[in-house]
Amino acid sequence: MRSYAMAITLKNEDYPEDLLYDMYDPYNYYRSQEIDGRKYFIVGGVDHKTAHEDNQEYRFLKLESHIRQYFEINEIAYKWSSQYYESPDGLPYIGQLPGHDKIFVATGYGGNGMPFSTVAALLLTKMITNQDTPYKDLYDPNRLKPAAGFTNFVAHNADVVKQFASKWFSHEELHELAELATEEGKIVTFKDEKIAIYKDKDGGIHALSPTCTHVGCEVKWNNTELTWDCPCHGARYSYDGHVLNGPTTKNLAKVSVRKLISKEE
């Protein structure tokens, strides 16, 4: 999931002391923070599944509209988006890492790191010191099993990416095909192949396989972060294909882009 936040200053200087949530879906959250003697009111929300929003800047506009509806903004000092992970059943994974007796894990907080990190500290303390706890099974990281055939699917996808990366495309043809503004990315179909193309601020073309190296979903362009994001499990890559967020550990396959040399040259 991706969440959006803004740090603002308030005209009336009345900064709440509490950590607050509303009851919307997706919910908004509010808290104050003082940094170097300056107070900020932080408001976040308008969450969505990673890569399930065509225009991420719209989310910032929606969040700002929500803030202005209830608070008098003096200045929007900072804005950012972040990523968090939710398990299929909504509870975090806290306990022994599957397959390891002496490694413990706490993850999948679903954006609620403050309460669940406290739960993790209490639960893991009891587990490590061999105390009984009724919550061990509830948060067990091994409670959900991977789907059958998952390993075979990943192996098949890796072969597809390898074959695609061995091809090359003309810089001139891609440039003409994409018709991109600077610092814009899109998925295009060229010579029966889908290609993830990004044009940098100097006009250079970066071409990648749009196939996520995790389980093979097609990545989507994030126009706010300038990243390629996977809509299936939240893997994120830089515009030139390097891994930014797991669960993947491999970069997107780069496509060879060659400049054609005319006979006169």
Sequence and secondary structure as in RCSB ss.txt:
>XXXX:A:sequence
MRSYAMAITLKNEDYPEDLLYDMYDPYNYYRSQEIDGRKYFIVGGVDHKTAHEDNQEYRFLKLESHIRQYFEINE
IAYKWSSQYYESPDGLPYIGQLPGHDKIFVATGYGGNGMPFSTVAALLLTKMITNQDTPYKDLYDPNRLKPAAGF
TNFVAHNADVVKQFASKWFSHEELHELAELATEEGKIVTFKDEKIAIYKDKDGGIHALSPTCTHVGCEVKWNNTE
LTWDCPCHGARYSYDGHVLNGPTTKNLAKVSVRKLISKEE
>XXXX:A:secstr
 EEEEEEEEETT     S EE S SS  EEEEEEETTEEEEEEEEEEE TT  S HHHHHHHHHHHHHHHS EEE
EEEEEEEE  B TTS  EEEE TT SS EEEE BTT HHHHHHHHHHHHHHHHTT   TTTTTT TTSS   TTH
HHHHHHHHHHHHHHHT EEEHHHHHHHH   TTEEEEEEETTEEEEEEE TTS EEEE  B TTT  B EEETTT
TEEE TTT  EEETTS EEESS  S   B EEE    TT 
